[in-house]
Amino acid sequence: MIQAWKRIQLRMATLLGATLALAMAASPVQAQAADDPALLSRIEEMERELAALKAQVAETPATPGSLEQVQSATVPSRPESLSRRLTLPDSPLSGSRLLIAGYADAGMTISDKESVGGINFIAGTFNPALFFQYGDWLLFESEAEIEIAETGETGFTLEYSQLDLLLHDNATLVIGKFLSPVGQFQERLHPSWINRLADAPAGFGHGGVQPGAEAGVQLRGGVPLGRSRLNYALAVGNGPRLDPMGEVMTEGFGRDDNRNKAISGRIGFLPLPYVELGASFLRAKVEGATGEAGEIESGGLAIASGVEGANGPVLPAVRYSLWGVDGAYTRGPWDVRFEYLRGVRNAIPIEDEEMESLPRLRKEAWYGQIAYRLSGLTQHRILQNFEPAIRYGRYQVRGLDKLAEETAERRLDFGLNYWFAPAVVLHSAVQLRKFTARHEDEVNKDTRLLLQLAYGF
């Protein structure tokens, strides 16, 4: 049909050209036509053909091969993502591009224990992310988290804010606050629409053993190894700190509280495009919290160091080390993952007979997860969007009794997801929790129903 339309266009152009030529020489032609009946007849025939072609064009319907389709093949169309991806106007920043992305979620939890809340509606979180790219060598990316706390207050957290220098196809230099490369969940899976269940595994969310973020510099990239691939990340940053209880905090601090820098990283090996095995590590030193009181609690006892700091007494710096392994199989409808992390903070000695030293702190977390999209079994327009998921994990804490009572647990999730669109999902899950370090007179079991609607944009 397109070829036929092109032939019509060519014929029209020929006839129009001939008509124009005749018009330009109207007087001579008319005089000659009066004496030459054959020429006059030819002109009348060309006028009839031109009129017929005009009528044919007017009656031609808009088909995939019509003029509208021909024009759309040559004129760039408005991209669907124009509202999210913009090219900045001519200015000193000419050549920059902007992408607006992020995710949001909301839901509810129903617990069988009134003491832990019963029915709760969760306002969820809103995580907008901005990406500015300049040319093909500089990228700025940042994500904020806005959420409603249990008290009703609005919390704002800068998840990451970093500059990426694209040095080479196999190397990118990252500067700023970035998600920790240790493990997989925090860096790759924590957005609610990517996570296969409604919350993080035990010990892998905020305040767990897995580091959340780091402020510093990072070199990362990937290297092909034949049909396989090796990816890497190596970071140097300010490192973790201790909270007043003696817990290690790893949320990406903008200032170091000692002269030691934390070194962390991960190496991943992909023998096949859908199989990845990884190993992670972190090494740093932590010091005691500073403040007017300069006290740290351990097992219900208040202790303090005899070393005086600018803002009060502080504890001596000790080693904190973390290592872990992870694996993933993501092929077709399957999403299978495993992750293990173990962190150890050395004991903190106190050179005061009236004070008690902080014992060695050990934290250990792991989980295994399987999710399967039913599109691998059926093409039914409704059933293919369901995705059963199951996850079992455990978080153990030794060395801080109060922390162990609050967080140590075994957790089993049975989930069923429904995907309305590739980035819109309804999570539903039955969660069985067993708190392993609580006293018999405390609530040590909890069964919950979790519902969450998540949207990635």
N, C-alpha and C positions, 0 to 999 in steps of 0.2 A: 504494500500500500504506500509506503514511503517513497519507493521508486516511482510509482505511478504519479504521486503528487509532484515529485521533482520533474517528471516529464511535462506535467501540466504547466509548472512554473517556467520551464524552458520554452515551451511553446508560446506562453503568454509574453515572455520577454522578447521573443523573435517578432511576434506580431506587433507588439507595442513599438519596437524599434523601427519596424517597417512603416508603421503609421506615422511615427514621429518624423521619419525621413520624408515621407510624402507631404506631411504638413509643412515642413520647412521649405519645400519646393512646390507649394500649393499652386501658384499661378502657372509656372511652366507645365506642371503635370496636367492641370485642368485643360490648358490649351492643347496639349498633346493628346489628352484623352478624347477631346472632341473630334480629333481627326483619326484616332486609333480606337475603334470599338473593342478590340481584344484587351487593351490596357485598362479601359474603363470597366470591363467585366471582371478583370483580376482584382481591381481595387474593391469593387462591390463584394466579391467573394471573401476577401480578407476581412472586411468589416463584419460580414456575417459570422465567420469563424471566431472573431474576437468577442462578439456578442454571445455566441454559444458557450465559449469558455468562461465568460463572466457568470453566466447562468449556472454552469456546472459547479463553479466554486461556491456560489451562494447556496446551492442545494446540497453540497457535500457535508455529511454529519461529522461531529467531532469524534473521531475514532483514534485508537492508539497510533495510527499512521498519519493522522491529519496534521494540519499546520500547527495546532497547539502542542502536539507531541514533538514535532520537529523543532519548534522553538524551545521547548523545555530541555531538549537534548543539547542545545547550544548555549542557553542562558543559564547561569548558575541559579539553583533554587535556594530558598531561604532555609538554612539548616534547622532541624528540630531543636537543637540545643543552643540556639542563638541567645535565648534568655539567660543562659548560664555561661556561654563562652563569648567574650567580647574582644575585639581588637581595638586598642586604645587609639584615639585620633592622632593626627600628625602633631607631634610635640617633641620635646627632648626625650620623651619615653617612646617615641615611635618604634615599633617592632615588638612592643610588649603585648602580652595576651593575658586575659583574666578568666579564671574558671571558678565558679561558685558551686560548692558541693556540701555534703554533710549528711546528717541523719537525725531522726527524732523518733521517740517512742513513748508509749503510755500503756498502762495496764492495771492489773489488780492482783492481789494475793488473798487466798482464803486458807487460814490455818485452823487445825483442830484444837489448838491451845489458845484460849482466851487471853492467857497471860502474855502471849507474844503478839497479840494484836487482833486475832479473829479475822475479820474482813477488812482489808485496807485497799483503797484506791491509790494508785501511784501515778503522780503527774508525769513521771518519766523525765527524760532529758532532751535537750535540744543542743546539737553539736554542729554549728556551722563551721565550714572550712573554706579558706580562700587559697587560691593558687595563682601566683603571678609568674609568668615566664618571659624572660628577655632573650630574644634570639634563640640559639640552640645551645647555650652554655650556662645560663643562670636561671634558677627556679627558686621562688620563695613560697613556702607553704606553712599554713598555720591553722590550728583547730582549737576552738574554745568549747567548754562544756558548761551549759547553763542548766541547773536543776533546782527543784524545790525540795528543801530539807524536811525532815519529819516535824520540825518546829514551825514550818511554814515560811521560813526565810529562803530567799533566793541565793543560791551559791554559784559563784563564777570561778572557773578554773581554766587556765591556759594549758591545754593538753600538750601541745608542742608548737614551736615557732622556730623555723629553721631556714637557712639559706643552703641551697644545693648547687655546688659548682660541678658541672658535667665535664670532668677532665678528659674522659676517654669512654669508649663504648663499654669498657670493663671496669671503670672506676669513677665514683662520685664522692666528692668531699662535702660533708655535711657540717654546718656550723650553727650553733644555737642550742635550743632545747628540743630534743627529739625523743621519740618513743624508744625505750631500751631495746637493744637488739637481742637481749638474753631471752631465749625461749621463742615460742611462736605466738601464743595466745594474745599477749598484750599488743604486740606490734601489728599483727595481721588479722586477728579474729575478734577483737573486743567490740567493734561497732555492733549494735544490737541487731541490725538487719543481716549481718554476716554470721554472727554467732548462731549456732544451730539450736540453742536453748535460751530460755528467758533470762538467765543470769550467768555469771562467770563460774567456772569450777571452783571448788573450795581451795583457798590458798592462792588463787590466780587473779583475784580482783584487787582493788585498792586496799592496801594494808596487808596483803599476803606476802608470800615468799618471793613471788616474781616481781622484779623491779618494774616500776611504772614508766619512769622517764629518766633522762640524764641531760645535764647541761654541759656542753663541751664541744669536742670535734669528733667526727666519725668518718672513716673511709670504708666504703662498701661498694660491692659490685658483683659481677659474675664472670666466670671463665668457662668456655666450652672445653670439654674433654672428650673429643670424638663425638659419639652419640649421647654422651652424658654431659653433665654440667655441674660446676662447683660454684656456690655463692658464698660470700664472706662479708663480715662486718667487724670492724675493730674500732673501739671508742675509748677516748680519754676524757674524763670529766671530773666535776667537783665531788661526786660520790655521795654516799648515804650519810645520815646522821642518826643519833640516838634521840628518842623521845624521853620524857621524864620518867617513864616506867622502865627504860632500858631496852625497848624494842628498836629494831633497825628500820629507819624510814628511807625509802628509795623513790622519791617522787620528783626528782630533778630540781635541786636547789640552785638558786642563782648566785650563791656565794659559798665558798669552801670554808669550813670551820677548822681546818688544819692544813699543814703543808703537803700532805700526801694527796695524790690524785688517784682516782679510781680507774682501773683498766677493765674493760669488759668486751665481749664479742661473741660471735657465733660463726660456725662453719657448717654449711649445708651441702649435702651431696645428693644429686638427682641421677641415679642410674637410668631411670626412665622419666619422661616428662611428667608423669602422674605419681611418682614415688619420690619422697624426700626424707632423708635421714639427717639429723642435725645434732650438734653438740655445742653447749654454751658455757661461759664462765664469767665471773666477776671477782676482782680482788681490790680491796680498799682498806683504809683504816678509819675508825670512827672514834669520836671523843664524846665525853659526857655532856649533857645539856647544860647550858649556862643560864643564869638567872639570878634574881635577888636571893632566893633561898638556896639555889644550887643543890637541890635534893633529888634523889632518884629512888623510886620505890621498888622493892624486890621482896616478893612474898609477904607483903604487908608491912615490911620494915622500912623506915626512912633512913637512908644512908647518904653521905656526902663525902667528897674528896677533901683532903687537906690542902690540895693545890688551889691557890687563888688565881682567878682570872680577872679580866677587866670588868666583867659584869657579875662576879661572884665566883664561887668555887666550881671547878670543872674536874672531870675524871680523866685519867691518862688515856691516850689513844691506844686502841687494840685492833687486831686484825679481824676483818670480816671477809669471808670467802664464800663463793657460791658456784655451783656447777650443775649442769643438767643435760639431759638428752631428750630428743623428741623425734617423732616420725609421723608421716602423713601419707595417705593413699587417697587420691582424689581423681577418680576416673568415672566418666559418665554419671550415673545417678548416685554413685558411692562417695561418701565423705567419712573416712576413717582416720582417727588421730589418737596419738598417745604422747604424753609429756610428763617428765619427772624433773623436779628441782630440789636441791638440798643446800641450805644456807647455814653457816656456822659463824657466830660471833664469839671470839675468845672471852674467857673470864676476865673481869675487870678487878684488879687487886686494889685494896684500900689500905694504905699504911696508917691505920688508926685502930687501936685495939677496941675502941668503943663502936666502931663501924663494921658493917658486914660487907664483904666483897660481893660483887655481882657474879653469879655463877655463869658458866658457859651456856650460851643460848643456841639451840639447834631447832631449825625449822625445816620441815620436809613436806612436800606436796606432790601429788601425782593424780592423773586422771586418764581414763580411756573412753573413747567416744565413737559411736557408729551411727551414721545417718544414711537413709536410703530414699531417694525420690522415686515415687511410684511410676513416674514416666518411663522407667526402665522396664515396667511390666505391662502397662496399658497406655493407650492413647485416648482414653475417655476424657472428654473435655473437663470433667470435674475431678475424677479420681487421680489423674496424672499430676495434679497440683499438690497432693498430700505427700508428706515426708515424715515417716516415723523416725525417732531419734532416741538413743539411750546413752547415758553417761554415768560412770561410776568413778568416784574419786575420794581421796583422803588427805587431810591436812593435820599434821602432828607438830606440837610445840613442846619442847623440853627446856627447862631453865628459868622460865617465868610462869609461875603458877596462875597468876591473874590473867595473863594473855591466853594461856592454854584453856582456861575455863570459858573464856569468851569465844574463842575461834576454833579450837581443835574439834574436828568432826569427821564423820564418814557420811557421804552423800550419794544417793542414788536417784537419778532422774529418768522418768519415762515421758517422752515428749511426742507431740504430734503437731507438725507445722502445716499450714496451708498457704501456698504462694499465690496471691492475687495477681502479681506481676513479678518480673525478675528482681525488683528491689522493694517489694511490699509483701510482708509476711506476717501472719498471725501465729505466734508461739503459744502453745498450751502444753503444760507439763504437770505431772504429779511428782512431787519431790519428797523423798524420805530422808530425814536428817537424824543422825545420832551423835550427840555431843559427848566426846569420849573422856573429857577431863573434869566433868562436873560432879558435885556431890549427889548422893542419893536423894536428898530432899529438894534438889533443884530440878528444873525442867531439863531433861536430857534427851528427849525425843520430840520430834516435830514432823507432822505430815502436812504438806501444803499443796494447794492447787495454784499454779501461776498462769496468768493470761497476759499476753503482751502483743500489741500491734506496733510493728517497727517499719519505718520507711526510710530508705536511702535515696538521696537525691543528688 
